[in-house]
Amino acid sequence: MRAVVLNGPRGVSVSEVPDETLEQPTDALTEITATRPRSS
């Protein structure tokens, strides 16, 4: 699957990553559907 990956404070890339899995009973999957730019 393709995903946006944060590589550091100013590093963002789109990469192939393995499909998500739940490994522990307390794990959760989330999906971000919208964001907005932050102004300072």
GISULDA-V682966 format. One record per run of one state. SS is the DSSP state (@ for helix, = for strand, . for the rest). FROM is the first residue (numbers start at 1). TO is the last residue. Records with the same first field share a line. If there is no record, write none. Layout:
SS: FROM-TO  FROM-TO
//
This chain:
.: 1-1  9-10  17-40
=: 2-8  11-16
//
